[in-house]
Amino acid sequence: MKTFLRNFRGAWLSLAGLLLLAAGVPSPARGCSICRCGDPTFNALGTDVYKDGAFRVFLDWERFDKEQGTFLEGGEGDGVSLAKHEGHDHAAVREAVVENRLTTSLSYSFGERAIAVARLPWSSRTISGEGPSERTQDLSDPELYTLVRLWSSNFAADVGRRAWISALAGVKTAWGKNDLAGGGERLDEHLQPGTGSTDWFGGLSGFYLIDRRSSLFGSVQRRLTGANDFGYEYGEVTLANLGYERKLRGALDAAVELNFRQAGRDRVDAAGTLDPNTGGSLTYLTPRLVVDLRRGLVGRLAVQIPVRRNLNGDQRERAVANLGFTYLF
């Protein structure tokens, strides 16, 4: 058994190295206009994912901040804008998008084998550019997904299960608002709280307990996006995450993560026109602090700091703040 665990640890560290390499090596720039990065399951549950019979509620507030060039459809711009932005000729008109998102999530563990998660987000977005700022707030797109443990090490009395590997599969629904209008016209796509599309996603995640106080965790995920009723389709996304968690003194835990995102340019219409100012790879360094507030309540605070950008055209993404609470019934 010791030999097996040593071999598994070597394989896990090799996987960790590959994830780090993927996060650090420049790749063809791909990325959606304002999409998530990181692993919400690890963020909310930590490494104690498969807690037998546990019903948990999470509440998270996140703030996203992005600035990009405005893509003008029609006329000569459709034919030349992509080539000009490939050459880093920035657009003259820029818009800033700030989103505050409040997400309520529920999870339930079925034994130590599977966990079901439902996420219900509420979005408030503000766009500012040349004219007056515009703001919307409404229901965003709920998500439903399941994690199933594919393999785990034998249970040990002193540390429990030292390692496991899981598969994840889920769907982002099209139930959020995507048809908000003002002045008789539909508002800008980036002001819509929901994408209006059904997206499917899946991936793998894993955990390794180094000792009683520290552990490694990681995940990879692919998200396949669909088009909405207005012909807009956000770029497909690949995510990779690698983290280290350490139990500190008293009620404190600390973690540090690398969150990598790579996604495709957004398609703005049914004809397949691409927005040159979307897409790109991005790597965040994410420190996280977890506080046990007693009686089943845990507080979480994290900041995702961009450390490597390789974005298409005229884009700038800033740090993402996350404040959350998890309650175990």
C-alpha positions as CSV (number, residue, x, y, z in Angstrom):
1,M,0.0,0.0,0.0
2,K,2.9,2.4,0.8
3,T,4.4,1.7,-2.6
4,F,1.0,2.4,-4.3
5,L,0.6,5.7,-2.4
6,R,4.1,6.7,-3.4
7,N,3.3,6.0,-7.0
8,F,0.0,7.9,-6.8
9,R,1.8,10.8,-5.2
10,G,4.3,10.9,-8.0
11,A,1.5,10.8,-10.6
12,W,-0.4,13.5,-8.8
13,L,2.7,15.8,-8.6
14,S,3.3,15.1,-12.3
15,L,-0.3,16.2,-13.0
16,A,0.3,19.3,-10.8
17,G,3.4,20.1,-12.8
18,L,1.5,19.8,-16.1
19,L,-1.2,22.2,-14.8
20,L,1.4,24.7,-13.7
21,L,3.1,24.4,-17.2
22,A,-0.3,24.9,-18.9
23,A,-0.9,28.0,-16.7
24,G,2.5,29.5,-17.4
25,V,3.1,28.8,-21.1
26,P,1.6,31.3,-23.7
27,S,-1.0,29.7,-25.8
28,P,-3.3,30.9,-28.7
29,A,-5.4,33.7,-27.1
30,R,-8.9,32.6,-26.4
31,G,-11.4,33.8,-23.8
32,C,-15.0,35.0,-23.2
33,S,-15.8,38.6,-22.4
34,I,-16.5,38.2,-18.7
35,C,-16.5,34.6,-17.6
36,R,-15.6,32.8,-14.4
37,C,-12.2,31.4,-13.4
38,G,-11.5,28.9,-10.6
39,D,-13.3,26.0,-9.1
40,P,-16.5,26.9,-7.2
41,T,-16.8,23.5,-5.5
42,F,-13.3,23.8,-3.9
43,N,-14.0,27.4,-3.1
44,A,-17.2,26.6,-1.2
45,L,-16.4,23.2,0.3
46,G,-12.6,23.1,0.5
47,T,-11.1,19.6,0.3
48,D,-13.9,18.1,2.5
49,V,-16.2,17.5,-0.6
50,Y,-17.6,14.1,0.2
51,K,-18.9,14.5,3.7
52,D,-21.4,11.7,4.2
53,G,-25.0,12.9,4.2
54,A,-24.1,16.6,4.3
55,F,-26.6,19.2,3.2
56,R,-24.8,22.5,2.7
57,V,-25.7,26.0,1.7
58,F,-23.3,28.6,0.2
59,L,-23.6,32.3,-0.3
60,D,-21.0,34.1,-2.4
61,W,-20.5,37.7,-3.5
62,E,-18.1,38.3,-6.4
63,R,-17.0,41.5,-8.1
64,F,-15.6,41.4,-11.7
65,D,-14.1,44.3,-13.5
66,K,-13.2,44.4,-17.2
67,E,-12.4,46.9,-19.9
68,Q,-12.4,46.3,-23.6
69,G,-12.7,47.9,-27.0
70,T,-16.2,48.2,-28.5
71,F,-16.8,46.1,-31.6
72,L,-19.0,48.0,-34.2
73,E,-20.9,45.8,-36.5
74,G,-21.7,46.6,-40.1
75,G,-19.8,48.5,-42.8
76,E,-16.1,48.2,-43.3
77,G,-15.4,47.4,-39.7
78,D,-16.6,43.8,-40.0
79,G,-14.0,43.2,-42.7
80,V,-11.0,44.8,-41.2
81,S,-11.4,45.0,-37.4
82,L,-10.2,41.4,-36.7
83,A,-7.0,41.8,-38.7
84,K,-6.3,45.2,-37.1
85,H,-6.8,43.9,-33.6
86,E,-4.6,40.9,-34.3
87,G,-1.9,43.5,-35.0
88,H,-2.8,45.2,-31.6
89,D,-4.3,48.3,-33.2
90,H,-6.6,49.2,-30.3
91,A,-10.1,50.4,-30.8
92,A,-10.9,54.1,-30.4
93,V,-14.0,53.4,-28.3
94,R,-13.8,51.4,-25.1
95,E,-16.3,50.2,-22.6
96,A,-15.9,49.2,-18.9
97,V,-18.0,46.3,-17.5
98,V,-18.3,45.9,-13.7
99,E,-20.4,43.0,-12.4
100,N,-21.4,42.3,-8.8
101,R,-22.8,38.8,-8.5
102,L,-24.6,37.2,-5.6
103,T,-24.8,33.4,-5.8
104,T,-26.8,31.0,-3.6
105,S,-25.8,27.4,-3.9
106,L,-27.0,24.1,-2.4
107,S,-25.2,20.8,-2.3
108,Y,-26.0,17.3,-1.0
109,S,-23.7,14.4,-0.6
110,F,-24.9,10.9,-1.3
111,G,-22.8,8.8,1.0
112,E,-19.1,9.3,0.2
113,R,-19.6,8.6,-3.5
114,A,-21.4,11.6,-5.2
115,I,-22.5,15.2,-4.6
116,A,-25.1,17.2,-6.4
117,V,-24.9,21.0,-6.6
118,A,-27.3,23.7,-7.7
119,R,-26.2,27.3,-8.1
120,L,-28.6,30.3,-8.4
121,P,-26.9,33.6,-9.3
122,W,-28.2,37.2,-9.2
123,S,-26.3,39.7,-11.3
124,S,-25.9,43.5,-11.3
125,R,-23.9,44.9,-14.2
126,T,-22.8,48.4,-15.1
127,I,-21.4,49.4,-18.5
128,S,-19.7,52.8,-18.9
129,G,-18.3,54.2,-22.2
130,E,-18.6,57.3,-24.2
131,G,-22.2,58.0,-23.2
132,P,-24.0,57.7,-19.9
133,S,-23.5,54.6,-17.8
134,E,-26.1,51.8,-18.0
135,R,-27.0,49.3,-15.3
136,T,-29.1,46.2,-15.1
137,Q,-29.8,43.7,-12.4
138,D,-31.8,40.4,-12.6
139,L,-31.5,36.6,-12.5
140,S,-28.5,35.2,-14.1
141,D,-28.2,31.6,-15.4
142,P,-28.6,28.8,-12.8
143,E,-26.2,25.8,-12.9
144,L,-26.7,22.2,-12.0
145,Y,-23.9,19.7,-11.8
146,T,-22.8,16.4,-10.2
147,L,-19.4,15.2,-8.9
148,V,-18.9,11.4,-8.7
149,R,-15.9,9.8,-7.0
150,L,-14.2,7.5,-9.5
151,W,-11.4,6.3,-7.2
152,S,-10.1,6.8,-3.7
153,S,-7.4,5.4,-1.5
154,N,-8.3,3.1,1.3
155,F,-9.7,4.6,4.5
156,A,-7.0,5.1,7.2
157,A,-8.0,5.7,10.9
158,D,-5.5,8.5,11.4
159,V,-6.1,10.6,8.2
160,G,-9.2,9.2,6.5
161,R,-9.0,8.8,2.7
162,R,-5.7,10.2,1.6
163,A,-6.5,10.7,-2.1
164,W,-9.4,10.6,-4.6
165,I,-10.2,11.4,-8.2
166,S,-13.6,12.6,-9.3
167,A,-15.5,13.3,-12.6
168,L,-17.8,16.3,-13.0
169,A,-20.7,16.9,-15.4
170,G,-23.3,19.6,-15.5
171,V,-25.3,22.2,-17.4
172,K,-25.6,26.0,-17.3
173,T,-29.2,26.7,-18.1
174,A,-30.6,29.4,-20.2
175,W,-33.1,30.5,-17.5
176,G,-31.5,33.8,-16.7
177,K,-32.6,37.1,-18.2
178,N,-31.3,37.7,-21.7
179,D,-33.9,40.0,-23.2
180,L,-33.8,43.1,-21.1
181,A,-34.6,46.2,-23.1
182,G,-34.6,50.0,-22.8
183,G,-36.2,52.6,-25.0
184,G,-37.8,49.9,-27.0
185,E,-34.6,48.2,-27.9
186,R,-32.7,45.2,-26.5
187,L,-29.8,46.2,-24.3
188,D,-26.2,45.4,-25.1
189,E,-25.3,41.7,-24.8
190,H,-22.8,42.5,-22.0
191,L,-25.6,44.1,-20.0
192,Q,-27.7,41.0,-20.1
193,P,-27.6,39.1,-16.7
194,G,-27.8,35.8,-18.5
195,T,-26.2,34.5,-21.7
196,G,-29.5,33.1,-23.1
197,S,-27.7,29.8,-24.0
198,T,-27.5,26.3,-22.7
199,D,-23.9,25.3,-22.0
200,W,-22.6,21.8,-21.1
201,F,-19.5,21.2,-19.1
202,G,-17.4,18.4,-17.7
203,G,-14.1,17.6,-16.2
204,L,-11.9,15.8,-13.6
205,S,-10.8,16.9,-10.1
206,G,-8.5,15.4,-7.6
207,F,-7.2,15.6,-4.0
208,Y,-4.1,14.5,-2.2
209,L,-3.5,14.8,1.6
210,I,0.2,15.5,2.2
211,D,-0.1,15.3,5.9
212,R,-2.7,16.1,8.6
213,R,-2.3,19.9,8.1
214,S,-1.8,20.3,4.3
215,S,-3.2,19.0,1.0
216,L,-3.1,19.5,-2.7
217,F,-6.1,19.8,-5.0
218,G,-6.7,20.4,-8.6
219,S,-9.2,20.3,-11.5
220,V,-9.6,20.6,-15.2
221,Q,-12.8,21.4,-17.0
222,R,-14.2,22.0,-20.5
223,R,-17.3,24.2,-21.1
224,L,-19.1,23.9,-24.4
225,T,-21.2,27.0,-25.1
226,G,-24.3,27.4,-27.2
227,A,-25.9,30.4,-29.0
228,N,-28.8,32.4,-27.7
229,D,-31.9,33.5,-29.6
230,F,-30.1,36.6,-30.9
231,G,-27.3,34.7,-32.5
232,Y,-24.7,35.6,-29.8
233,E,-22.4,32.8,-28.6
234,Y,-19.7,33.2,-26.0
235,G,-16.4,31.4,-26.6
236,E,-15.9,27.9,-25.4
237,V,-13.8,27.7,-22.2
238,T,-11.1,25.4,-20.8
239,L,-10.3,25.8,-17.1
240,A,-7.4,24.4,-15.0
241,N,-6.9,24.9,-11.3
242,L,-4.2,23.9,-8.9
243,G,-4.2,24.7,-5.1
244,Y,-2.4,24.1,-1.9
245,E,-4.3,24.2,1.5
246,R,-2.8,24.5,4.9
247,K,-4.5,24.4,8.3
248,L,-3.3,27.2,10.5
249,R,-3.6,27.7,14.2
250,G,-7.1,27.8,15.8
251,A,-10.0,28.3,13.4
252,L,-8.0,29.5,10.4
253,D,-7.1,27.7,7.1
254,A,-5.2,29.3,4.2
255,A,-4.9,28.3,0.6
256,V,-3.2,29.5,-2.5
257,E,-4.3,28.6,-6.0
258,L,-3.4,29.0,-9.7
259,N,-6.5,29.5,-11.8
260,F,-6.1,29.3,-15.6
261,R,-8.7,30.1,-18.2
262,Q,-8.5,29.7,-22.0
263,A,-11.5,30.4,-24.2
264,G,-12.6,31.3,-27.7
265,R,-13.7,34.6,-29.2
266,D,-17.4,35.5,-28.9
267,R,-19.5,35.0,-32.0
268,V,-21.8,38.1,-32.3
269,D,-24.3,36.9,-34.9
270,A,-25.7,33.9,-36.7
271,A,-23.4,34.6,-39.7
272,G,-20.4,33.7,-37.5
273,T,-18.8,37.2,-37.1
274,L,-16.2,37.2,-34.3
275,D,-15.7,40.0,-31.8
276,P,-11.9,40.7,-32.0
277,N,-11.9,42.1,-28.5
278,T,-12.9,38.9,-26.8
279,G,-10.9,35.8,-26.2
280,G,-7.6,35.2,-24.5
281,S,-5.8,33.1,-21.9
282,L,-5.5,34.4,-18.4
283,T,-3.8,33.1,-15.2
284,Y,-4.8,34.2,-11.7
285,L,-2.9,33.8,-8.4
286,T,-5.5,33.4,-5.7
287,P,-4.8,33.6,-2.0
288,R,-7.7,32.4,0.2
289,L,-8.5,32.6,3.9
290,V,-11.0,30.3,5.5
291,V,-12.4,30.9,9.0
292,D,-14.4,28.5,11.1
293,L,-17.1,30.6,12.7
294,R,-18.5,27.6,14.7
295,R,-21.8,25.9,14.7
296,G,-21.4,24.8,11.1
297,L,-20.7,28.2,9.6
298,V,-17.5,28.9,7.7
299,G,-16.4,32.3,6.2
300,R,-14.3,32.6,3.1
301,L,-12.3,35.5,1.6
302,A,-10.3,35.4,-1.6
303,V,-8.8,37.7,-4.3
304,Q,-7.9,36.5,-7.8
305,I,-4.9,38.5,-9.0
306,P,-4.1,38.4,-12.7
307,V,-0.4,37.4,-13.1
308,R,-0.3,36.4,-16.8
309,R,-2.5,37.9,-19.6
310,N,-2.6,36.9,-23.3
311,L,-5.9,38.4,-24.4
312,N,-7.1,39.2,-27.9
313,G,-7.4,42.8,-29.2
314,D,-8.2,45.6,-26.7
315,Q,-9.0,44.0,-23.3
316,R,-8.0,44.5,-19.7
317,E,-9.2,42.2,-16.8
318,R,-8.6,43.3,-13.2
319,A,-8.6,41.5,-9.9
320,V,-11.7,39.5,-8.8
321,A,-12.9,39.7,-5.2
322,N,-14.8,36.9,-3.5
323,L,-16.5,36.9,-0.1
324,G,-18.6,33.8,0.9
325,F,-20.1,31.7,3.6
326,T,-20.8,28.0,3.8
327,Y,-23.3,26.5,6.3
328,L,-23.4,22.8,7.1
329,F,-26.7,21.3,8.3
